[in-house]
Amino acid sequence: MSTNSTITNGRNAFGAFIDGVRDRWAKAPTWQRWTVYVLLFVIALLLPNDSLGQVMSPYSDWASVLFFPIGTYVVLAIGLNVVVGQAGLLDLGYVAFFAIGGYSMALLGTRLGLNFWEILIVGVILSAASGVLLGGPTLRLRGDYLAIVTLGFGEIVRQTAENTDAIGGPRGIAGIPHPPSFDGVEVFGVQIFHYGVLDPRPYYYLLVVVATAIIIFVKRWEKSRVGRAWAAIREDEDAAEVMGVPTFKFKLLAFAIGASIGGAMGVVWAGKTISINPNDFLFMLSATILAAVVLGGSGNIPGVVLGAFLVGWLPERFRGLSDYRILVFGAALVALMIFRPEGLLPSRRRRAELAEGTGGMGSLGAEVPGPESQPAAEGAAK
């Protein structure tokens, strides 16, 4: 048996196993689903454990790694997945919205004295408005042209921050305030609402709550008329428009939602890191988050979370290899692309698109309309 046949058989077997799990999950009663959700939430809260950290991150503080890069990548990947995975729009400048949220926290916190929760609302609104501002004139473009424009937008935001002395210039902004603390609530020896400098665990718990809220909202959108419209646009935008889907409106909505999630993460991240500068928002971060979305399974939230976890964790796990850790990380990504080109946990629709020749990325790949395009469009137009 050839190597290609072995790889294909193994891929099909793993896909069949995932499909079986999905079928059982779809038939599970509501109480079982909520039990699993609660267990996953509790497990996430228990992750900052010293014993686990000795295995998962022997060269770095495990709780700090859980907040950044792992937790930060997870939230950013969920936001980018709305744009790339669900609406099929290639955004290479997603780091710009992360920067807008971070600078909102820095400027409003240090100069106007607003507290974290007020700035979080303002940062989300400003980021969403930036997404609309970017998408308004550019979403008539598709594919590579849209990718180039979004890449330029990300660099414009960074260069503007670097060359504007009023917002710190290349030195950035220091002295960013932490979220307000509520002392007296102690769980297993941790002041879970005390946001200081030394203990990263309260910030991680805050991030888990924010990520959970974002996942709930995104899943609600995905199962609504909006999600059906995004699926129709991703598979065949022309067919969706013919079927009556207002494609521009829904693409603009996807950009605004994705941008608001990136901005929210920027506010939370800046509230912990104390100081920021333009070099924190390089293009490489956008590329890394896009890799997490694609490798995990574009369009499928569990897959995206898993992909972001691996992309954030693997370089830290192999930090002891010094410069060679990037080589090991790159080799792991190449292996994933060989054995799981559709991602670790793709949705059934995404895997069907890959089999049809669209590369599993809808309009981002070769335009080969599938049999599901018309039903999806009809559902979105209702």
C-alpha atoms as a printed R data frame, in Angstrom:
    type eleno elety resid chain resno       x      y      z
1   ATOM     1    CA   MET     A     1   0.000  0.000  0.000
2   ATOM     2    CA   SER     A     2   1.384  3.433 -0.979
3   ATOM     3    CA   THR     A     3   2.106  6.210  1.475
4   ATOM     4    CA   ASN     A     4  -0.633  8.393 -0.054
5   ATOM     5    CA   SER     A     5  -3.197  5.622  0.377
6   ATOM     6    CA   THR     A     6  -2.192  5.175  4.008
7   ATOM     7    CA   ILE     A     7  -2.537  8.902  4.687
8   ATOM     8    CA   THR     A     8  -5.903  9.018  2.919
9   ATOM     9    CA   ASN     A     9  -7.241  5.996  4.817
10  ATOM    10    CA   GLY     A    10  -6.107  7.415  8.125
11  ATOM    11    CA   ARG     A    11  -7.678 10.772  7.301
12  ATOM    12    CA   ASN     A    12 -10.969  9.136  6.341
13  ATOM    13    CA   ALA     A    13 -11.003  7.032  9.508
14  ATOM    14    CA   PHE     A    14 -10.430 10.085 11.683
15  ATOM    15    CA   GLY     A    15 -13.124 11.974  9.766
16  ATOM    16    CA   ALA     A    16 -15.576  9.117 10.292
17  ATOM    17    CA   PHE     A    17 -14.805  9.139 14.019
18  ATOM    18    CA   ILE     A    18 -15.421 12.905 14.240
19  ATOM    19    CA   ASP     A    19 -18.688 12.508 12.310
20  ATOM    20    CA   GLY     A    20 -19.806  9.827 14.750
21  ATOM    21    CA   VAL     A    21 -19.102 12.109 17.691
22  ATOM    22    CA   ARG     A    22 -21.047 14.913 15.980
23  ATOM    23    CA   ASP     A    23 -24.016 12.622 15.368
24  ATOM    24    CA   ARG     A    24 -24.132 11.573 19.004
25  ATOM    25    CA   TRP     A    25 -23.785 15.171 20.102
26  ATOM    26    CA   ALA     A    26 -26.643 16.266 17.809
27  ATOM    27    CA   LYS     A    27 -28.930 13.627 19.345
28  ATOM    28    CA   ALA     A    28 -27.907 14.324 22.948
29  ATOM    29    CA   PRO     A    29 -30.615 15.817 25.204
30  ATOM    30    CA   THR     A    30 -30.273 19.408 26.341
31  ATOM    31    CA   TRP     A    31 -29.269 18.548 29.919
32  ATOM    32    CA   GLN     A    32 -26.326 16.460 28.693
33  ATOM    33    CA   ARG     A    33 -25.112 19.282 26.499
34  ATOM    34    CA   TRP     A    34 -25.266 21.799 29.321
35  ATOM    35    CA   THR     A    35 -23.456 19.364 31.600
36  ATOM    36    CA   VAL     A    36 -20.618 19.182 29.085
37  ATOM    37    CA   TYR     A    37 -20.568 22.972 28.716
38  ATOM    38    CA   VAL     A    38 -20.308 23.469 32.481
39  ATOM    39    CA   LEU     A    39 -17.566 20.834 32.749
40  ATOM    40    CA   LEU     A    40 -15.556 22.503 29.984
41  ATOM    41    CA   PHE     A    41 -15.919 25.874 31.711
42  ATOM    42    CA   VAL     A    42 -14.750 24.401 35.027
43  ATOM    43    CA   ILE     A    43 -11.803 22.657 33.338
44  ATOM    44    CA   ALA     A    44 -10.783 25.966 31.745
45  ATOM    45    CA   LEU     A    45 -10.837 27.631 35.170
46  ATOM    46    CA   LEU     A    46  -8.695 24.830 36.656
47  ATOM    47    CA   LEU     A    47  -5.983 24.995 33.977
48  ATOM    48    CA   PRO     A    48  -3.673 27.426 35.882
49  ATOM    49    CA   ASN     A    49  -2.308 24.577 38.001
50  ATOM    50    CA   ASP     A    50   1.364 24.421 39.004
51  ATOM    51    CA   SER     A    51   1.582 20.647 38.544
52  ATOM    52    CA   LEU     A    52   0.106 20.891 35.056
53  ATOM    53    CA   GLY     A    53   2.354 23.841 34.291
54  ATOM    54    CA   GLN     A    54   5.495 21.777 34.911
55  ATOM    55    CA   VAL     A    55   4.463 19.549 32.005
56  ATOM    56    CA   MET     A    56   2.793 22.046 29.678
57  ATOM    57    CA   SER     A    57   5.212 24.947 30.051
58  ATOM    58    CA   PRO     A    58   8.390 23.982 31.909
59  ATOM    59    CA   TYR     A    59  10.309 27.064 30.717
60  ATOM    60    CA   SER     A    60   7.687 29.774 31.348
61  ATOM    61    CA   ASP     A    61   5.064 30.673 33.909
62  ATOM    62    CA   TRP     A    62   2.069 28.548 32.905
63  ATOM    63    CA   ALA     A    63  -0.596 31.000 34.098
64  ATOM    64    CA   SER     A    64   1.037 33.817 32.104
65  ATOM    65    CA   VAL     A    65   1.214 31.599 29.010
66  ATOM    66    CA   LEU     A    66  -2.473 30.752 29.412
67  ATOM    67    CA   PHE     A    67  -3.347 34.449 29.247
68  ATOM    68    CA   PHE     A    68  -0.884 35.297 26.488
69  ATOM    69    CA   PRO     A    69  -0.387 33.848 23.992
70  ATOM    70    CA   ILE     A    70  -2.893 30.985 24.400
71  ATOM    71    CA   GLY     A    71  -5.999 32.755 25.704
72  ATOM    72    CA   THR     A    72  -5.417 35.850 23.600
73  ATOM    73    CA   TYR     A    73  -4.990 33.767 20.445
74  ATOM    74    CA   VAL     A    74  -8.171 31.827 21.202
75  ATOM    75    CA   VAL     A    75 -10.331 34.962 21.452
76  ATOM    76    CA   LEU     A    76  -8.718 36.588 18.406
77  ATOM    77    CA   ALA     A    77  -9.153 33.366 16.409
78  ATOM    78    CA   ILE     A    78 -12.848 33.213 17.297
79  ATOM    79    CA   GLY     A    79 -13.257 36.786 16.047
80  ATOM    80    CA   LEU     A    80 -11.312 36.176 12.839
81  ATOM    81    CA   ASN     A    81 -13.257 32.975 12.280
82  ATOM    82    CA   VAL     A    82 -16.434 35.054 11.908
83  ATOM    83    CA   VAL     A    83 -14.830 36.882  8.983
84  ATOM    84    CA   VAL     A    84 -12.782 34.091  7.401
85  ATOM    85    CA   GLY     A    85 -14.495 30.879  8.448
86  ATOM    86    CA   GLN     A    86 -18.141 31.883  8.357
87  ATOM    87    CA   ALA     A    87 -18.332 34.702  5.805
88  ATOM    88    CA   GLY     A    88 -15.390 33.547  3.647
89  ATOM    89    CA   LEU     A    89 -13.598 36.931  3.600
90  ATOM    90    CA   LEU     A    90  -9.806 36.903  3.773
91  ATOM    91    CA   ASP     A    91  -8.658 39.480  6.336
92  ATOM    92    CA   LEU     A    92  -4.890 39.920  6.688
93  ATOM    93    CA   GLY     A    93  -5.098 43.058  8.821
94  ATOM    94    CA   TYR     A    94  -7.028 41.711 11.792
95  ATOM    95    CA   VAL     A    95  -4.307 42.869 14.177
96  ATOM    96    CA   ALA     A    96  -5.474 46.453 13.514
97  ATOM    97    CA   PHE     A    97  -8.653 45.920 15.549
98  ATOM    98    CA   PHE     A    98  -6.620 44.360 18.363
99  ATOM    99    CA   ALA     A    99  -4.471 47.516 18.293
100 ATOM   100    CA   ILE     A   100  -7.505 49.813 18.331
101 ATOM   101    CA   GLY     A   101  -8.811 48.063 21.437
102 ATOM   102    CA   GLY     A   102  -5.412 48.196 23.110
103 ATOM   103    CA   TYR     A   103  -4.901 51.889 22.395
104 ATOM   104    CA   SER     A   104  -8.449 52.640 23.524
105 ATOM   105    CA   MET     A   105  -7.621 51.118 26.898
106 ATOM   106    CA   ALA     A   106  -4.310 52.960 27.070
107 ATOM   107    CA   LEU     A   107  -5.538 56.412 26.059
108 ATOM   108    CA   LEU     A   108  -8.880 56.474 27.841
109 ATOM   109    CA   GLY     A   109  -7.414 54.908 30.968
110 ATOM   110    CA   THR     A   110  -4.359 57.136 31.324
111 ATOM   111    CA   ARG     A   111  -5.752 60.447 30.077
112 ATOM   112    CA   LEU     A   112  -9.472 60.439 30.826
113 ATOM   113    CA   GLY     A   113  -9.381 58.208 33.886
114 ATOM   114    CA   LEU     A   114 -12.168 55.894 32.716
115 ATOM   115    CA   ASN     A   115 -12.323 52.473 34.357
116 ATOM   116    CA   PHE     A   116 -11.847 49.162 32.585
117 ATOM   117    CA   TRP     A   117 -15.527 48.318 32.090
118 ATOM   118    CA   GLU     A   118 -16.332 51.697 30.562
119 ATOM   119    CA   ILE     A   119 -13.345 51.431 28.242
120 ATOM   120    CA   LEU     A   120 -14.329 47.888 27.256
121 ATOM   121    CA   ILE     A   121 -17.641 49.178 25.903
122 ATOM   122    CA   VAL     A   122 -15.987 52.108 24.137
123 ATOM   123    CA   GLY     A   123 -13.247 49.869 22.699
124 ATOM   124    CA   VAL     A   124 -15.799 47.436 21.269
125 ATOM   125    CA   ILE     A   125 -17.769 50.290 19.674
126 ATOM   126    CA   LEU     A   126 -14.663 51.951 18.219
127 ATOM   127    CA   SER     A   127 -13.392 48.655 16.818
128 ATOM   128    CA   ALA     A   128 -16.756 47.819 15.264
129 ATOM   129    CA   ALA     A   129 -16.909 51.293 13.735
130 ATOM   130    CA   SER     A   130 -13.403 50.768 12.335
131 ATOM   131    CA   GLY     A   131 -14.550 47.492 10.802
132 ATOM   132    CA   VAL     A   132 -17.441 49.290  9.122
133 ATOM   133    CA   LEU     A   133 -15.100 52.084  8.019
134 ATOM   134    CA   LEU     A   134 -12.762 49.536  6.444
135 ATOM   135    CA   GLY     A   135 -15.486 47.336  4.985
136 ATOM   136    CA   GLY     A   136 -17.671 50.086  3.538
137 ATOM   137    CA   PRO     A   137 -15.438 50.994  0.586
138 ATOM   138    CA   THR     A   138 -13.560 47.678  0.270
139 ATOM   139    CA   LEU     A   139 -16.057 44.825  0.559
140 ATOM   140    CA   ARG     A   140 -16.951 45.182 -3.111
141 ATOM   141    CA   LEU     A   141 -13.568 43.530 -3.640
142 ATOM   142    CA   ARG     A   142 -12.995 39.793 -3.384
143 ATOM   143    CA   GLY     A   143 -10.218 37.287 -2.833
144 ATOM   144    CA   ASP     A   144  -6.647 38.542 -3.218
145 ATOM   145    CA   TYR     A   145  -7.692 42.173 -3.720
146 ATOM   146    CA   LEU     A   146  -9.589 42.260 -0.433
147 ATOM   147    CA   ALA     A   147  -6.665 40.558  1.317
148 ATOM   148    CA   ILE     A   148  -4.241 43.233  0.057
149 ATOM   149    CA   VAL     A   149  -6.517 46.061  1.214
150 ATOM   150    CA   THR     A   150  -6.937 44.588  4.697
151 ATOM   151    CA   LEU     A   151  -3.188 44.013  4.932
152 ATOM   152    CA   GLY     A   152  -2.666 47.675  4.089
153 ATOM   153    CA   PHE     A   153  -5.207 48.739  6.716
154 ATOM   154    CA   GLY     A   154  -3.345 46.808  9.398
155 ATOM   155    CA   GLU     A   155  -0.083 48.505  8.484
156 ATOM   156    CA   ILE     A   156  -1.742 51.943  8.291
157 ATOM   157    CA   VAL     A   157  -3.005 51.599 11.865
158 ATOM   158    CA   ARG     A   158   0.414 50.502 13.137
159 ATOM   159    CA   GLN     A   159   2.308 53.207 11.235
160 ATOM   160    CA   THR     A   160  -0.141 55.849 12.407
161 ATOM   161    CA   ALA     A   161   0.432 54.820 16.013
162 ATOM   162    CA   GLU     A   162   4.196 54.812 15.495
163 ATOM   163    CA   ASN     A   163   4.331 58.269 13.894
164 ATOM   164    CA   THR     A   164   1.813 60.100 16.079
165 ATOM   165    CA   ASP     A   165   3.487 61.624 19.108
166 ATOM   166    CA   ALA     A   166   0.116 62.475 20.659
167 ATOM   167    CA   ILE     A   167  -0.463 58.764 21.325
168 ATOM   168    CA   GLY     A   168   3.075 57.930 22.356
169 ATOM   169    CA   GLY     A   169   4.765 57.432 18.991
170 ATOM   170    CA   PRO     A   170   7.277 54.573 18.846
171 ATOM   171    CA   ARG     A   171   7.616 54.561 22.655
172 ATOM   172    CA   GLY     A   172   3.953 53.696 23.095
173 ATOM   173    CA   ILE     A   173   1.966 54.340 26.256
174 ATOM   174    CA   ALA     A   174   2.876 53.213 29.776
175 ATOM   175    CA   GLY     A   175   1.061 53.253 33.091
176 ATOM   176    CA   ILE     A   176  -2.137 51.666 31.766
177 ATOM   177    CA   PRO     A   177  -4.526 51.044 34.673
178 ATOM   178    CA   HIS     A   178  -5.632 47.559 35.638
179 ATOM   179    CA   PRO     A   179  -9.292 46.531 35.873
180 ATOM   180    CA   PRO     A   180 -10.842 47.546 39.232
181 ATOM   181    CA   SER     A   181 -10.223 44.957 41.940
182 ATOM   182    CA   PHE     A   182 -12.746 43.493 44.391
183 ATOM   183    CA   ASP     A   183 -10.755 42.079 47.280
184 ATOM   184    CA   GLY     A   184 -12.046 39.516 49.718
185 ATOM   185    CA   VAL     A   185 -13.105 36.823 47.260
186 ATOM   186    CA   GLU     A   186 -10.565 34.004 47.606
187 ATOM   187    CA   VAL     A   187 -10.777 30.603 45.910
188 ATOM   188    CA   PHE     A   188  -8.049 28.005 46.554
189 ATOM   189    CA   GLY     A   189  -5.763 30.726 47.837
190 ATOM   190    CA   VAL     A   190  -6.252 33.006 44.815
191 ATOM   191    CA   GLN     A   191  -7.820 36.456 45.016
192 ATOM   192    CA   ILE     A   192  -9.759 35.931 41.793
193 ATOM   193    CA   PHE     A   193 -10.893 39.564 41.513
194 ATOM   194    CA   HIS     A   194  -7.608 41.214 42.517
195 ATOM   195    CA   TYR     A   195  -5.988 42.564 39.351
196 ATOM   196    CA   GLY     A   196  -2.418 43.389 40.241
197 ATOM   197    CA   VAL     A   197   1.025 43.001 38.698
198 ATOM   198    CA   LEU     A   198   2.334 39.743 40.113
199 ATOM   199    CA   ASP     A   199  -0.477 37.210 39.727
200 ATOM   200    CA   PRO     A   200  -1.734 36.590 36.148
201 ATOM   201    CA   ARG     A   201  -4.470 34.156 37.207
202 ATOM   202    CA   PRO     A   202  -7.221 36.740 37.843
203 ATOM   203    CA   TYR     A   203  -6.651 38.106 34.342
204 ATOM   204    CA   TYR     A   204  -6.924 34.595 32.929
205 ATOM   205    CA   TYR     A   205 -10.214 34.021 34.748
206 ATOM   206    CA   LEU     A   206 -11.511 37.306 33.351
207 ATOM   207    CA   LEU     A   207 -10.426 36.186 29.879
208 ATOM   208    CA   VAL     A   208 -12.258 32.862 30.272
209 ATOM   209    CA   VAL     A   209 -15.479 34.704 31.120
210 ATOM   210    CA   VAL     A   210 -15.071 37.069 28.165
211 ATOM   211    CA   ALA     A   211 -14.283 34.186 25.798
212 ATOM   212    CA   THR     A   212 -17.318 32.229 27.015
213 ATOM   213    CA   ALA     A   213 -19.629 35.191 26.400
214 ATOM   214    CA   ILE     A   214 -18.159 35.689 22.922
215 ATOM   215    CA   ILE     A   215 -18.596 32.010 22.022
216 ATOM   216    CA   ILE     A   216 -22.249 32.109 23.096
217 ATOM   217    CA   PHE     A   217 -22.971 35.163 20.962
218 ATOM   218    CA   VAL     A   218 -21.082 33.816 17.939
219 ATOM   219    CA   LYS     A   219 -22.898 30.468 18.098
220 ATOM   220    CA   ARG     A   220 -26.239 32.281 18.274
221 ATOM   221    CA   TRP     A   221 -25.336 34.280 15.179
222 ATOM   222    CA   GLU     A   222 -24.152 31.155 13.392
223 ATOM   223    CA   LYS     A   223 -27.467 29.366 13.926
224 ATOM   224    CA   SER     A   224 -29.556 32.370 12.918
225 ATOM   225    CA   ARG     A   225 -30.522 33.858  9.578
226 ATOM   226    CA   VAL     A   226 -27.251 35.791  9.726
227 ATOM   227    CA   GLY     A   227 -25.228 32.566  9.891
228 ATOM   228    CA   ARG     A   228 -27.116 31.094  6.940
229 ATOM   229    CA   ALA     A   229 -26.411 34.252  4.948
230 ATOM   230    CA   TRP     A   230 -22.695 34.031  5.771
231 ATOM   231    CA   ALA     A   231 -22.624 30.384  4.659
232 ATOM   232    CA   ALA     A   232 -24.312 31.272  1.367
233 ATOM   233    CA   ILE     A   233 -21.872 34.124  0.736
234 ATOM   234    CA   ARG     A   234 -18.892 31.928  1.539
235 ATOM   235    CA   GLU     A   235 -19.949 29.163 -0.815
236 ATOM   236    CA   ASP     A   236 -21.057 31.298 -3.776
237 ATOM   237    CA   GLU     A   237 -21.598 35.013 -3.364
238 ATOM   238    CA   ASP     A   238 -23.142 35.494 -6.814
239 ATOM   239    CA   ALA     A   239 -25.670 32.713 -6.246
240 ATOM   240    CA   ALA     A   240 -26.506 34.127 -2.820
241 ATOM   241    CA   GLU     A   241 -27.162 37.557 -4.282
242 ATOM   242    CA   VAL     A   242 -29.360 36.102 -7.003
243 ATOM   243    CA   MET     A   243 -31.380 34.295 -4.319
244 ATOM   244    CA   GLY     A   244 -32.065 37.602 -2.585
245 ATOM   245    CA   VAL     A   245 -29.383 37.686  0.117
246 ATOM   246    CA   PRO     A   246 -28.157 41.279  0.711
247 ATOM   247    CA   THR     A   247 -24.537 40.180  0.527
248 ATOM   248    CA   PHE     A   248 -22.890 43.540  1.155
249 ATOM   249    CA   LYS     A   249 -24.886 44.122  4.341
250 ATOM   250    CA   PHE     A   250 -24.031 40.722  5.775
251 ATOM   251    CA   LYS     A   251 -20.353 40.990  4.822
252 ATOM   252    CA   LEU     A   252 -20.208 44.370  6.535
253 ATOM   253    CA   LEU     A   253 -21.853 42.850  9.602
254 ATOM   254    CA   ALA     A   254 -19.248 40.068  9.667
255 ATOM   255    CA   PHE     A   255 -16.452 42.645  9.541
256 ATOM   256    CA   ALA     A   256 -18.025 44.679 12.356
257 ATOM   257    CA   ILE     A   257 -18.567 41.644 14.600
258 ATOM   258    CA   GLY     A   258 -15.073 40.286 14.002
259 ATOM   259    CA   ALA     A   259 -13.570 43.721 14.625
260 ATOM   260    CA   SER     A   260 -15.512 44.200 17.869
261 ATOM   261    CA   ILE     A   261 -14.217 40.862 19.210
262 ATOM   262    CA   GLY     A   262 -10.650 41.833 18.330
263 ATOM   263    CA   GLY     A   263 -11.120 45.197 20.020
264 ATOM   264    CA   ALA     A   264 -12.524 43.599 23.182
265 ATOM   265    CA   MET     A   265  -9.478 41.349 23.386
266 ATOM   266    CA   GLY     A   266  -7.219 44.363 22.886
267 ATOM   267    CA   VAL     A   267  -8.803 46.114 25.871
268 ATOM   268    CA   VAL     A   268  -8.442 43.054 28.125
269 ATOM   269    CA   TRP     A   269  -4.849 42.460 27.020
270 ATOM   270    CA   ALA     A   270  -3.791 46.096 27.521
271 ATOM   271    CA   GLY     A   271  -5.383 46.102 30.979
272 ATOM   272    CA   LYS     A   272  -2.909 43.451 32.067
273 ATOM   273    CA   THR     A   273   0.228 44.339 30.156
274 ATOM   274    CA   ILE     A   274   0.519 47.900 31.643
275 ATOM   275    CA   SER     A   275   2.300 49.340 28.566
276 ATOM   276    CA   ILE     A   276   1.908 48.982 24.820
277 ATOM   277    CA   ASN     A   277   3.788 50.148 21.734
278 ATOM   278    CA   PRO     A   278   3.286 49.786 17.951
279 ATOM   279    CA   ASN     A   279   5.623 46.791 17.749
280 ATOM   280    CA   ASP     A   280   3.061 44.765 19.673
281 ATOM   281    CA   PHE     A   281   0.805 44.845 16.606
282 ATOM   282    CA   LEU     A   282   2.892 43.518 13.739
283 ATOM   283    CA   PHE     A   283   1.518 41.745 10.671
284 ATOM   284    CA   MET     A   284   2.930 38.456 11.963
285 ATOM   285    CA   LEU     A   285   0.223 38.379 14.632
286 ATOM   286    CA   SER     A   286  -2.482 38.535 11.942
287 ATOM   287    CA   ALA     A   287  -0.763 35.712 10.055
288 ATOM   288    CA   THR     A   288  -0.479 33.627 13.225
289 ATOM   289    CA   ILE     A   289  -4.157 34.001 14.072
290 ATOM   290    CA   LEU     A   290  -5.132 33.144 10.494
291 ATOM   291    CA   ALA     A   291  -2.955 30.014 10.735
292 ATOM   292    CA   ALA     A   292  -4.756 29.058 13.949
293 ATOM   293    CA   VAL     A   293  -8.156 29.399 12.257
294 ATOM   294    CA   VAL     A   294  -7.188 27.355  9.203
295 ATOM   295    CA   LEU     A   295  -5.273 24.661 11.076
296 ATOM   296    CA   GLY     A   296  -7.961 24.172 13.692
297 ATOM   297    CA   GLY     A   297 -10.829 23.945 11.224
298 ATOM   298    CA   SER     A   298 -12.126 27.144  9.677
299 ATOM   299    CA   GLY     A   299 -15.802 27.725 10.405
300 ATOM   300    CA   ASN     A   300 -15.963 25.377 13.401
301 ATOM   301    CA   ILE     A   301 -15.537 27.022 16.815
302 ATOM   302    CA   PRO     A   302 -14.182 23.940 18.675
303 ATOM   303    CA   GLY     A   303 -11.640 23.454 15.902
304 ATOM   304    CA   VAL     A   304 -10.653 27.127 15.939
305 ATOM   305    CA   VAL     A   305 -10.170 27.031 19.725
306 ATOM   306    CA   LEU     A   306  -8.020 23.908 19.427
307 ATOM   307    CA   GLY     A   307  -5.960 25.426 16.605
308 ATOM   308    CA   ALA     A   308  -5.360 28.638 18.547
309 ATOM   309    CA   PHE     A   309  -4.378 26.647 21.644
310 ATOM   310    CA   LEU     A   310  -1.781 24.660 19.683
311 ATOM   311    CA   VAL     A   311  -0.406 27.687 17.834
312 ATOM   312    CA   GLY     A   312  -0.007 29.548 21.129
313 ATOM   313    CA   TRP     A   313   1.233 26.625 23.198
314 ATOM   314    CA   LEU     A   314   3.692 24.746 20.955
315 ATOM   315    CA   PRO     A   315   6.356 27.513 20.735
316 ATOM   316    CA   GLU     A   316   6.221 27.933 24.516
317 ATOM   317    CA   ARG     A   317   6.422 24.195 25.153
318 ATOM   318    CA   PHE     A   318   9.605 23.935 23.071
319 ATOM   319    CA   ARG     A   319  11.162 27.179 24.285
320 ATOM   320    CA   GLY     A   320  14.014 25.146 25.727
321 ATOM   321    CA   LEU     A   321  15.170 24.398 22.177
322 ATOM   322    CA   SER     A   322  16.033 28.074 21.764
323 ATOM   323    CA   ASP     A   323  16.088 29.060 18.069
324 ATOM   324    CA   TYR     A   324  15.169 25.544 16.980
325 ATOM   325    CA   ARG     A   325  11.732 25.809 18.588
326 ATOM   326    CA   ILE     A   326  10.479 27.755 15.561
327 ATOM   327    CA   LEU     A   327  11.748 24.943 13.344
328 ATOM   328    CA   VAL     A   328   9.854 22.378 15.441
329 ATOM   329    CA   PHE     A   329   6.747 24.568 15.386
330 ATOM   330    CA   GLY     A   330   6.950 24.944 11.605
331 ATOM   331    CA   ALA     A   331   7.423 21.201 11.138
332 ATOM   332    CA   ALA     A   332   4.331 20.534 13.254
333 ATOM   333    CA   LEU     A   333   2.289 22.925 11.084
334 ATOM   334    CA   VAL     A   334   3.530 21.276  7.897
335 ATOM   335    CA   ALA     A   335   2.622 17.835  9.274
336 ATOM   336    CA   LEU     A   336  -0.882 19.068 10.109
337 ATOM   337    CA   MET     A   337  -1.329 20.388  6.572
338 ATOM   338    CA   ILE     A   338  -0.226 17.043  5.118
339 ATOM   339    CA   PHE     A   339  -2.376 14.807  7.293
340 ATOM   340    CA   ARG     A   340  -5.302 17.180  7.968
341 ATOM   341    CA   PRO     A   341  -5.487 19.795  5.183
342 ATOM   342    CA   GLU     A   342  -9.075 20.635  6.123
343 ATOM   343    CA   GLY     A   343  -8.027 21.356  9.722
344 ATOM   344    CA   LEU     A   344  -8.055 19.323 12.897
345 ATOM   345    CA   LEU     A   345 -11.784 19.651 13.566
346 ATOM   346    CA   PRO     A   346 -13.497 20.957 10.427
347 ATOM   347    CA   SER     A   347 -17.235 21.270 10.062
348 ATOM   348    CA   ARG     A   348 -18.951 18.864  7.696
349 ATOM   349    CA   ARG     A   349 -19.736 21.690  5.318
350 ATOM   350    CA   ARG     A   350 -16.096 22.773  5.260
351 ATOM   351    CA   ARG     A   351 -14.884 19.250  4.562
352 ATOM   352    CA   ALA     A   352 -17.432 18.937  1.736
353 ATOM   353    CA   GLU     A   353 -16.139 22.183  0.236
354 ATOM   354    CA   LEU     A   354 -12.605 20.798  0.356
355 ATOM   355    CA   ALA     A   355 -13.703 17.628 -1.423
356 ATOM   356    CA   GLU     A   356 -15.395 19.732 -4.118
357 ATOM   357    CA   GLY     A   357 -12.190 21.630 -4.831
358 ATOM   358    CA   THR     A   358 -12.754 24.913 -2.994
359 ATOM   359    CA   GLY     A   359  -9.890 24.274 -0.617
360 ATOM   360    CA   GLY     A   360 -12.262 24.245  2.323
361 ATOM   361    CA   MET     A   361 -12.314 28.040  2.325
362 ATOM   362    CA   GLY     A   362 -15.358 28.854  0.228
363 ATOM   363    CA   SER     A   363 -14.688 31.833 -1.999
364 ATOM   364    CA   LEU     A   364 -11.096 32.024 -0.766
365 ATOM   365    CA   GLY     A   365 -10.230 28.968 -2.843
366 ATOM   366    CA   ALA     A   366 -11.120 27.941 -6.354
367 ATOM   367    CA   GLU     A   367 -14.696 28.883 -7.206
368 ATOM   368    CA   VAL     A   368 -16.420 25.515 -7.491
369 ATOM   369    CA   PRO     A   369 -20.058 25.919 -6.402
370 ATOM   370    CA   GLY     A   370 -21.349 22.951 -4.443
371 ATOM   371    CA   PRO     A   371 -24.803 21.421 -4.197
372 ATOM   372    CA   GLU     A   372 -25.324 23.027 -0.797
373 ATOM   373    CA   SER     A   373 -24.941 26.582 -2.109
374 ATOM   374    CA   GLN     A   374 -28.527 27.035 -3.276
375 ATOM   375    CA   PRO     A   375 -30.243 25.618 -0.153
376 ATOM   376    CA   ALA     A   376 -28.045 27.762  2.066
377 ATOM   377    CA   ALA     A   377 -28.878 30.833  0.042
378 ATOM   378    CA   GLU     A   378 -32.587 30.064  0.129
379 ATOM   379    CA   GLY     A   379 -32.498 29.699  3.932
380 ATOM   380    CA   ALA     A   380 -30.651 32.987  4.330
381 ATOM   381    CA   ALA     A   381 -33.054 34.858  2.068
382 ATOM   382    CA   LYS     A   382 -36.143 33.796  4.055
